[in-house]
Amino acid sequence: MYLAKSKTDNSTVAIKCSKGATSGEMLRKEYEILRSFDDPLIPKAIEFNKSDLYNTSYLVMEYFKGQTLEDFILEKGTLQNEQALA
C-alpha cells in the first residue's frame, strides 16, 4: 500500500498494487465491490488501472488514517462475530 496526492484535489489517497493476472483480477473485483458501497466508514474506490507492460494492477482509494484491521487483530486477537459485524 502506498500513499499519494491526488492530482485533482491534492487529497491524500491510498494506492494498492498487485502483480500478476490472478491478483490483478481480485483487485479489480475489490474495486467493483467498494464502488457499490456508500458508507462513511468504508473507503471509496476512486480508480482502477492496469499496466500490461509491468503486469501490475492499481487500486486508488480514499485514505483513512488510523490502525489497520491486520494490526488491530494482531494486537487484540481474533474478532468475535459481533465485533466483526460492527
C-alpha atoms as a printed R data frame, in Angstrom:
   type eleno elety resid chain resno       x       y       z
1  ATOM     1    CA   MET     A     1   0.000   0.000   0.000
2  ATOM     2    CA   TYR     A     2   1.273   3.439  -0.918
3  ATOM     3    CA   LEU     A     3   0.174   6.967  -0.073
4  ATOM     4    CA   ALA     A     4  -0.025   9.608  -2.793
5  ATOM     5    CA   LYS     A     5  -1.536  13.015  -3.518
6  ATOM     6    CA   SER     A     6  -4.499  13.234  -5.865
7  ATOM     7    CA   LYS     A     7  -3.849  15.390  -8.935
8  ATOM     8    CA   THR     A     8  -7.448  16.603  -8.968
9  ATOM     9    CA   ASP     A     9  -7.849  17.928  -5.411
10 ATOM    10    CA   ASN     A    10  -4.477  17.337  -3.691
11 ATOM    11    CA   SER     A    11  -6.095  14.996  -1.132
12 ATOM    12    CA   THR     A    12  -4.179  12.020   0.238
13 ATOM    13    CA   VAL     A    13  -5.129   8.710  -1.413
14 ATOM    14    CA   ALA     A    14  -4.092   5.114  -0.826
15 ATOM    15    CA   ILE     A    15  -2.824   3.028  -3.736
16 ATOM    16    CA   LYS     A    16  -2.921  -0.736  -3.554
17 ATOM    17    CA   CYS     A    17  -0.717  -2.530  -6.114
18 ATOM    18    CA   SER     A    18  -0.908  -6.110  -7.287
19 ATOM    19    CA   LYS     A    19   1.341  -8.061  -9.669
20 ATOM    20    CA   GLY     A    20   0.068 -10.845 -11.885
21 ATOM    21    CA   ALA     A    21  -3.174 -11.585 -13.703
22 ATOM    22    CA   THR     A    22  -4.911 -13.502 -10.897
23 ATOM    23    CA   SER     A    23  -4.197 -10.992  -8.147
24 ATOM    24    CA   GLY     A    24  -4.994  -8.148 -10.555
25 ATOM    25    CA   GLU     A    25  -8.413  -9.675 -11.196
26 ATOM    26    CA   MET     A    26  -9.010  -9.891  -7.433
27 ATOM    27    CA   LEU     A    27  -8.049  -6.220  -7.105
28 ATOM    28    CA   ARG     A    28 -10.475  -5.308  -9.917
29 ATOM    29    CA   LYS     A    29 -13.252  -7.175  -8.079
30 ATOM    30    CA   GLU     A    30 -12.356  -5.343  -4.859
31 ATOM    31    CA   TYR     A    31 -12.671  -2.071  -6.792
32 ATOM    32    CA   GLU     A    32 -16.140  -3.047  -8.045
33 ATOM    33    CA   ILE     A    33 -17.267  -4.094  -4.559
34 ATOM    34    CA   LEU     A    34 -16.012  -0.869  -2.957
35 ATOM    35    CA   ARG     A    35 -17.765   1.172  -5.652
36 ATOM    36    CA   SER     A    36 -21.071  -0.445  -4.670
37 ATOM    37    CA   PHE     A    37 -20.918   0.890  -1.073
38 ATOM    38    CA   ASP     A    38 -21.936   4.332   0.094
39 ATOM    39    CA   ASP     A    39 -20.919   4.339   3.739
40 ATOM    40    CA   PRO     A    40 -18.730   6.916   5.515
41 ATOM    41    CA   LEU     A    41 -16.854   4.102   7.299
42 ATOM    42    CA   ILE     A    42 -15.817   2.340   4.073
43 ATOM    43    CA   PRO     A    43 -13.110   3.925   1.901
44 ATOM    44    CA   LYS     A    44 -14.363   4.986  -1.514
45 ATOM    45    CA   ALA     A    45 -12.754   3.401  -4.565
46 ATOM    46    CA   ILE     A    46 -11.561   6.161  -6.871
47 ATOM    47    CA   GLU     A    47  -9.917   4.397  -9.780
48 ATOM    48    CA   PHE     A    48  -8.645   1.055 -11.063
49 ATOM    49    CA   ASN     A    49  -5.829   0.824 -13.603
50 ATOM    50    CA   LYS     A    50  -3.811  -1.977 -15.108
51 ATOM    51    CA   SER     A    51  -0.371  -1.816 -16.689
52 ATOM    52    CA   ASP     A    52   0.212  -4.649 -19.153
53 ATOM    53    CA   LEU     A    53   3.822  -3.527 -19.538
54 ATOM    54    CA   TYR     A    54   4.559  -4.139 -15.850
55 ATOM    55    CA   ASN     A    55   1.872  -6.818 -15.310
56 ATOM    56    CA   THR     A    56   0.627  -4.739 -12.376
57 ATOM    57    CA   SER     A    57  -2.809  -3.507 -11.330
58 ATOM    58    CA   TYR     A    58  -3.503  -0.436  -9.200
59 ATOM    59    CA   LEU     A    59  -6.476   0.415  -7.000
60 ATOM    60    CA   VAL     A    60  -6.683   4.051  -5.929
61 ATOM    61    CA   MET     A    61  -8.946   4.656  -2.952
62 ATOM    62    CA   GLU     A    62  -9.794   7.171  -0.299
63 ATOM    63    CA   TYR     A    63  -7.222   7.220   2.509
64 ATOM    64    CA   PHE     A    64  -8.385   6.625   6.073
65 ATOM    65    CA   LYS     A    65  -5.854   7.470   8.760
66 ATOM    66    CA   GLY     A    66  -5.751   5.020  11.634
67 ATOM    67    CA   GLN     A    67  -4.978   1.465  12.626
68 ATOM    68    CA   THR     A    68  -5.282  -1.278  10.021
69 ATOM    69    CA   LEU     A    69  -7.544  -4.252  10.609
70 ATOM    70    CA   GLU     A    70  -4.481  -6.500  10.469
71 ATOM    71    CA   ASP     A    71  -2.726  -4.523  13.223
72 ATOM    72    CA   PHE     A    72  -5.914  -4.486  15.319
73 ATOM    73    CA   ILE     A    73  -6.208  -8.277  15.090
74 ATOM    74    CA   LEU     A    74  -2.520  -8.745  15.927
75 ATOM    75    CA   GLU     A    75  -2.966  -6.514  18.976
76 ATOM    76    CA   LYS     A    76  -6.372  -7.714  20.222
77 ATOM    77    CA   GLY     A    77  -6.612 -11.252  18.822
78 ATOM    78    CA   THR     A    78  -9.314 -12.869  16.725
79 ATOM    79    CA   LEU     A    79 -12.514 -10.865  16.401
80 ATOM    80    CA   GLN     A    80 -15.771 -12.225  17.730
81 ATOM    81    CA   ASN     A    81 -18.720 -12.217  15.289
82 ATOM    82    CA   GLU     A    82 -20.286  -9.158  16.947
83 ATOM    83    CA   GLN     A    83 -17.006  -7.204  16.690
84 ATOM    84    CA   ALA     A    84 -16.512  -8.132  13.049
85 ATOM    85    CA   LEU     A    85 -20.045  -7.071  12.149
86 ATOM    86    CA   ALA     A    86 -19.653  -3.735  13.937
